[in-house]
Amino acid sequence: MADVFRGLNLLETLKESIESNRLSDVKDAVEDLLISRINLGVVGDRGEEKASFMNSLRGLGAGDEGAAPSPASVAPEGVAGYPDPKHPDFRLWDLPPVPDISPFEPEGYMDRYKFLRYNAVFMTSTQTVQPKSVDVFLEALSRQRQTVYFIRLASVKDSEKILEEKKKASLEVLKSKGMAQPKVYLVAPAALEKFDFPILLADMSNDLPEIRAHALVLALPTLTSALVTQKKEAFKALVWAAASLSGGVSAIPVPLVASMVDSSIGVRILTKARLSLCLDDESVERLARQRGMEPTKLKELRNCVLSVEVSKGEVKRRLAAAEKDLATVSSKLLEMAMPRNARSVSRSFAAMLQALNSAIDEMAADAQNILAAAHAKGK
């Protein structure tokens, strides 16, 4: 499939695809985003820090169903897969550490553990990066695989000074192997919002194909306010594409059929948004548990009815209200939103754009409020 999301602006790229009549590409891309299919390999010693890191990437704690156990239950040289309970096609793969043996063939390790099947690979350690791990990294680069990252997992026992010293030591190992501008990301396994993880995520967004970068953003828990905003913008681009495909650019709009399609895809998008923004009961309760808060305190911050439950009836009600009062959508907004070859159509497009975008705004505001309350408690 052509990657229709490659480019600096997701919405603009989608518009270009619609205007070029590449509708099948857009349909495939919308489906991929709703599924969030992405595979991440995690290399390193199987200790508490690595398990915590894999769990945090999925918004889980050590005792939650589906959490990676510590100690690991897999054989020392085996591979274990951990799907996200909310996004089953977002999977983390626990890979064994690179062996410190001689002679060592990095290509043999990569082939055995099928490095090229992963969208990205994290080379984790709790100590200084090992030279053999650098050999694997350099071999990956030689195979045009840019999405391999060194991560120094912070231990709760380490002071910030010690962490910086170990990070510096790892950078020196990378430089000694000939890397001119090495990067090592310092990550707190149980608190990804700290240290270098936001920087890592930004780098991954630049390195991954655009569709995979957005799939990752939608699958991750709401770690920071900036990530909530990224999710909101990605969903708005998704809404635009869905509105275009469901009748917005058709030559002969059919209101009844368009309305049925709109409500069905609207439910799918908003259900995905509710899970992605961590507004579902399970996510809110888990966050409250992790922060030592009463779940009801956070649940009360869900002001949008769709944050509590996404129902077809509510989606239909919003679509009908938007279509009834299209005056709420400014002509300038529609001119900016519609493809150049379709600005004269259609009410279905305008109603869906207005109804779902306003819903996304309300749900994202709830997510920001819950996140702010949880972080305030954490401080």
C-alpha positions as CSV (number, residue, x, y, z in Angstrom):
1,M,0.0,0.0,0.0
2,A,1.3,3.5,-0.8
3,D,2.0,5.3,2.4
4,V,-0.4,8.2,2.1
5,F,0.6,9.7,5.5
6,R,4.2,10.4,4.6
7,G,4.7,14.2,4.9
8,L,4.8,16.9,7.5
9,N,1.1,17.5,7.7
10,L,-1.2,14.5,8.0
11,L,-4.4,16.3,7.1
12,E,-2.8,18.0,4.0
13,T,-1.4,14.7,2.8
14,L,-4.8,13.1,3.1
15,K,-6.3,16.0,1.1
16,E,-3.8,15.4,-1.6
17,S,-4.7,11.7,-1.7
18,I,-8.4,12.5,-2.0
19,E,-7.7,15.1,-4.7
20,S,-5.6,12.6,-6.6
21,N,-8.5,10.1,-6.4
22,R,-6.3,7.6,-4.4
23,L,-9.4,6.6,-2.3
24,S,-8.2,3.0,-1.8
25,D,-5.0,4.3,-0.2
26,V,-7.0,6.5,2.1
27,K,-9.4,3.7,3.1
28,D,-6.5,1.4,3.9
29,A,-4.8,4.1,5.9
30,V,-7.9,4.9,7.9
31,E,-8.3,1.2,8.7
32,D,-4.6,0.9,9.8
33,L,-5.0,3.8,12.1
34,L,-8.2,2.4,13.7
35,I,-6.4,-0.9,14.3
36,S,-3.0,0.7,15.4
37,R,-1.0,-2.2,14.0
38,I,2.6,-1.8,15.3
39,N,5.3,-4.2,16.6
40,L,8.1,-3.1,18.9
41,G,11.1,-5.3,19.9
42,V,12.6,-4.8,23.3
43,V,16.1,-6.2,23.7
44,G,17.8,-6.6,27.1
45,D,18.2,-8.4,30.4
46,R,14.9,-9.6,31.7
47,G,14.7,-7.8,35.0
48,E,12.2,-5.7,36.9
49,E,13.0,-2.5,34.9
50,K,12.5,-4.1,31.5
51,A,9.2,-5.6,32.5
52,S,8.0,-2.3,34.0
53,F,9.0,-0.5,30.8
54,M,7.0,-2.9,28.6
55,N,4.0,-2.6,30.9
56,S,4.2,1.2,31.0
57,L,4.2,1.4,27.2
58,R,0.8,-0.3,27.4
59,G,-0.5,1.7,30.4
60,L,-0.3,-1.4,32.7
61,G,1.0,-2.0,36.2
62,A,2.8,-5.1,37.5
63,G,-0.4,-6.7,38.8
64,D,-2.6,-6.0,35.9
65,E,-3.9,-8.6,33.5
66,G,-1.6,-9.1,30.5
67,A,1.3,-7.4,32.3
68,A,4.8,-8.7,31.6
69,P,6.0,-10.7,34.6
70,S,9.2,-10.3,36.5
71,P,11.0,-12.6,36.6
72,A,10.2,-13.5,33.0
73,S,8.4,-16.8,32.4
74,V,10.0,-17.3,29.0
75,A,13.1,-19.4,28.3
76,P,16.4,-17.5,28.4
77,E,16.8,-17.5,24.6
78,G,13.1,-17.4,23.9
79,V,10.8,-14.6,22.7
80,A,7.6,-13.5,24.5
81,G,4.9,-11.3,22.9
82,Y,2.7,-8.9,24.9
83,P,-0.3,-7.4,23.1
84,D,-1.9,-4.3,24.4
85,P,-5.3,-5.3,26.0
86,K,-7.0,-2.2,24.5
87,H,-5.2,-2.3,21.1
88,P,-4.5,-6.0,20.4
89,D,-2.5,-5.2,17.2
90,F,0.0,-3.1,19.2
91,R,2.5,-5.7,20.4
92,L,5.7,-5.6,22.4
93,W,8.2,-8.4,21.9
94,D,10.5,-9.3,24.7
95,L,13.9,-10.3,23.1
96,P,16.8,-11.7,25.1
97,P,20.0,-9.6,25.6
98,V,22.7,-9.6,23.0
99,P,25.2,-12.3,24.2
100,D,28.6,-11.2,25.4
101,I,30.5,-14.0,23.6
102,S,33.4,-14.2,21.2
103,P,33.3,-14.7,18.3
104,F,30.0,-12.9,17.8
105,E,28.1,-12.4,14.6
106,P,25.6,-9.5,14.9
107,E,23.8,-10.6,11.7
108,G,23.2,-14.0,13.2
109,Y,21.5,-12.5,16.2
110,M,19.4,-10.2,14.0
111,D,18.3,-13.1,11.8
112,R,17.5,-15.4,14.7
113,Y,15.3,-12.9,16.3
114,K,13.9,-11.5,13.0
115,F,14.8,-7.8,13.6
116,L,13.2,-6.7,10.3
117,R,9.7,-7.8,11.4
118,Y,9.6,-5.0,14.0
119,N,8.7,-1.4,13.3
120,A,11.3,-0.3,15.9
121,V,13.7,-2.0,18.3
122,F,14.7,-0.8,21.8
123,M,18.2,-1.9,23.0
124,T,17.7,-1.6,26.7
125,S,20.2,-1.8,29.6
126,T,20.4,-0.9,33.2
127,Q,24.1,-0.5,33.1
128,T,26.6,0.7,30.4
129,V,25.8,-0.2,26.8
130,Q,27.7,-3.4,25.9
131,P,29.9,-3.3,22.8
132,K,28.2,-6.3,21.2
133,S,24.9,-4.4,21.3
134,V,26.6,-1.6,19.4
135,D,27.6,-4.2,16.8
136,V,24.0,-5.2,16.4
137,F,23.0,-1.6,16.1
138,L,25.6,-0.9,13.3
139,E,24.5,-4.0,11.5
140,A,20.9,-2.8,11.6
141,L,22.0,0.5,10.1
142,S,23.8,-1.4,7.3
143,R,20.5,-3.0,6.5
144,Q,18.7,0.4,6.2
145,R,17.0,-0.1,9.5
146,Q,17.1,3.4,11.2
147,T,14.5,2.7,14.0
148,V,16.8,1.1,16.6
149,Y,17.3,3.0,19.8
150,F,19.6,2.7,22.9
151,I,17.7,3.1,26.1
152,R,19.2,3.3,29.6
153,L,16.5,2.2,32.0
154,A,16.7,4.1,35.3
155,S,16.6,2.1,38.5
156,V,14.7,3.5,41.5
157,K,18.0,3.1,43.5
158,D,20.0,5.4,41.2
159,S,20.3,9.1,41.9
160,E,20.0,11.5,39.0
161,K,23.8,12.1,39.2
162,I,24.5,8.4,38.9
163,L,22.0,8.1,36.0
164,E,23.7,10.8,34.1
165,E,27.2,9.2,34.7
166,K,26.0,5.9,33.4
167,K,24.4,7.6,30.4
168,K,27.7,9.4,29.7
169,A,29.6,6.1,30.0
170,S,27.2,4.5,27.4
171,L,27.7,7.4,25.0
172,E,31.5,6.9,25.3
173,V,31.1,3.2,24.3
174,L,29.1,4.2,21.3
175,K,31.8,6.8,20.3
176,S,34.5,4.3,20.7
177,K,32.7,2.2,18.1
178,G,32.9,5.0,15.6
179,M,29.5,6.6,16.1
180,A,29.9,10.3,15.5
181,Q,26.6,11.5,17.1
182,P,25.4,8.7,19.3
183,K,22.2,8.9,21.3
184,V,21.2,7.2,24.5
185,Y,17.8,7.8,26.0
186,L,17.4,7.9,29.7
187,V,14.0,6.4,30.6
188,A,12.2,5.9,33.9
189,P,10.4,2.6,33.3
190,A,7.4,3.3,35.6
191,A,7.1,7.0,34.7
192,L,7.6,7.5,31.0
193,E,6.7,11.2,31.1
194,K,10.1,11.8,32.9
195,F,13.6,12.1,31.5
196,D,14.2,11.4,27.8
197,F,11.1,9.4,26.7
198,P,9.3,12.4,25.2
199,I,12.4,13.1,23.1
200,L,12.6,9.4,22.1
201,L,9.0,9.5,21.0
202,A,9.6,12.7,18.9
203,D,12.6,11.0,17.2
204,M,10.6,7.9,16.5
205,S,7.8,10.0,14.9
206,N,10.4,11.4,12.5
207,D,12.1,8.1,11.8
208,L,9.0,5.8,11.3
209,P,6.8,5.9,8.2
210,E,4.0,8.4,8.9
211,I,1.2,5.9,9.3
212,R,3.2,3.9,11.8
213,A,4.2,7.0,13.7
214,H,0.5,8.0,14.1
215,A,-0.5,4.4,14.9
216,L,2.1,4.5,17.8
217,V,0.8,7.8,19.1
218,L,-2.8,6.5,19.1
219,A,-1.8,3.3,20.9
220,L,0.3,4.8,23.7
221,P,-1.3,5.8,27.0
222,T,-1.9,9.5,27.7
223,L,1.5,10.1,29.2
224,T,1.8,13.9,28.7
225,S,-0.4,16.9,27.8
226,A,1.5,17.2,24.5
227,L,0.7,13.5,23.6
228,V,-3.0,14.1,24.3
229,T,-2.8,17.1,21.8
230,Q,-1.1,14.9,19.2
231,K,-3.8,12.2,19.6
232,K,-6.5,14.9,19.1
233,E,-4.9,16.2,15.9
234,A,-4.5,12.7,14.5
235,F,-8.1,11.8,15.2
236,K,-9.3,15.0,13.5
237,A,-7.3,14.0,10.4
238,L,-9.0,10.6,10.7
239,V,-12.4,12.2,10.9
240,W,-11.7,14.3,7.8
241,A,-10.7,11.2,5.8
242,A,-13.8,9.3,7.1
243,A,-16.1,12.2,6.2
244,S,-14.6,12.4,2.7
245,L,-15.0,8.6,2.1
246,S,-18.5,8.3,3.5
247,G,-20.1,10.5,0.9
248,G,-18.5,13.9,1.3
249,V,-16.9,13.8,-2.1
250,S,-19.4,11.6,-3.9
251,A,-20.8,13.0,-7.1
252,I,-24.4,12.0,-6.2
253,P,-24.8,12.2,-2.4
254,V,-27.4,9.7,-1.0
255,P,-28.5,11.2,2.4
256,L,-30.0,8.0,4.0
257,V,-27.0,5.8,3.0
258,A,-24.5,8.5,4.0
259,S,-26.2,8.9,7.4
260,M,-26.0,5.1,8.1
261,V,-22.3,5.0,7.1
262,D,-21.5,8.2,9.1
263,S,-22.9,6.8,12.3
264,S,-21.2,3.5,12.0
265,I,-17.7,4.9,11.2
266,G,-18.4,7.7,13.8
267,V,-18.9,5.0,16.5
268,R,-15.7,3.3,15.5
269,I,-13.6,6.5,15.5
270,L,-15.0,7.7,18.8
271,T,-14.7,4.3,20.4
272,K,-11.0,4.3,19.4
273,A,-10.6,7.8,20.7
274,R,-12.1,6.9,24.1
275,L,-9.6,4.1,24.4
276,S,-6.7,6.0,23.0
277,L,-7.4,9.0,25.4
278,C,-7.6,6.5,28.3
279,L,-11.2,7.6,29.2
280,D,-12.6,4.1,29.6
281,D,-13.4,3.0,33.2
282,E,-10.6,0.5,33.3
283,S,-7.9,3.0,32.3
284,V,-9.2,5.7,34.7
285,E,-9.4,3.2,37.5
286,R,-5.8,1.9,36.7
287,L,-4.5,5.5,36.7
288,A,-6.2,6.3,40.0
289,R,-4.7,3.1,41.5
290,Q,-1.2,4.0,40.3
291,R,-1.5,7.5,41.8
292,G,-3.2,6.5,45.0
293,M,-6.4,8.3,44.2
294,E,-10.1,7.5,44.5
295,P,-11.3,6.5,41.0
296,T,-14.5,8.5,41.4
297,K,-12.5,11.7,41.7
298,L,-11.0,11.1,38.2
299,K,-14.3,9.7,36.7
300,E,-16.1,12.9,37.8
301,L,-13.8,14.8,35.4
302,R,-15.4,13.1,32.4
303,N,-17.8,15.9,31.3
304,C,-18.5,14.6,27.8
305,V,-21.1,11.8,27.7
306,L,-19.0,10.1,25.0
307,S,-16.0,9.9,27.4
308,V,-18.2,7.7,29.6
309,E,-19.8,5.6,26.8
310,V,-19.9,5.7,23.1
311,S,-23.3,4.8,21.9
312,K,-24.7,4.7,18.3
313,G,-27.7,6.7,19.6
314,E,-25.5,9.6,20.9
315,V,-23.5,9.6,17.7
316,K,-26.6,9.8,15.5
317,R,-28.0,12.6,17.7
318,R,-24.9,14.6,17.2
319,L,-24.8,14.0,13.5
320,A,-28.5,15.0,13.2
321,A,-28.0,18.2,15.2
322,A,-24.9,19.2,13.1
323,E,-26.8,18.6,9.8
324,K,-29.8,20.5,11.1
325,D,-27.7,23.6,11.9
326,L,-24.9,23.7,9.4
327,A,-24.7,27.4,10.0
328,T,-22.4,26.5,12.9
329,V,-19.8,25.5,10.4
330,S,-18.2,28.6,8.9
331,S,-17.8,28.8,5.2
332,K,-14.1,29.5,5.7
333,L,-13.7,26.3,7.6
334,L,-15.4,24.2,4.9
335,E,-13.4,25.9,2.2
336,M,-10.2,24.9,4.1
337,A,-11.5,21.4,4.8
338,M,-13.0,20.3,1.5
339,P,-10.8,19.0,-1.3
340,R,-10.4,21.5,-4.1
341,N,-12.5,19.3,-6.5
342,A,-15.3,18.8,-4.0
343,R,-16.1,22.2,-2.3
344,S,-19.6,22.2,-3.6
345,V,-20.6,19.0,-1.7
346,S,-22.0,17.8,0.6
347,R,-24.1,18.2,3.8
348,S,-23.1,14.8,4.9
349,F,-19.4,15.8,4.9
350,A,-20.0,19.0,6.8
351,A,-22.2,17.4,9.4
352,M,-19.8,14.6,10.1
353,L,-16.8,17.0,10.3
354,Q,-18.6,19.3,12.7
355,A,-20.1,16.5,14.9
356,L,-17.1,14.3,15.3
357,N,-14.5,17.1,15.6
358,S,-16.5,18.7,18.4
359,A,-16.8,15.4,20.1
360,I,-13.0,14.8,19.8
361,D,-12.4,18.3,21.3
362,E,-14.7,17.5,24.3
363,M,-13.1,14.1,24.9
364,A,-9.5,15.5,24.7
365,A,-10.4,18.2,27.2
366,D,-11.6,15.5,29.6
367,A,-8.3,13.6,29.1
368,Q,-6.3,16.7,29.8
369,N,-8.2,17.3,33.0
370,I,-7.8,13.8,34.2
371,L,-4.1,13.8,33.4
372,A,-3.6,17.2,35.2
373,A,-5.4,15.9,38.3
374,A,-3.3,12.7,38.3
375,H,0.0,14.5,37.9
376,A,-0.9,17.1,40.6
377,K,-1.5,14.2,43.0
378,G,1.8,12.6,42.0
379,K,3.6,15.8,42.8
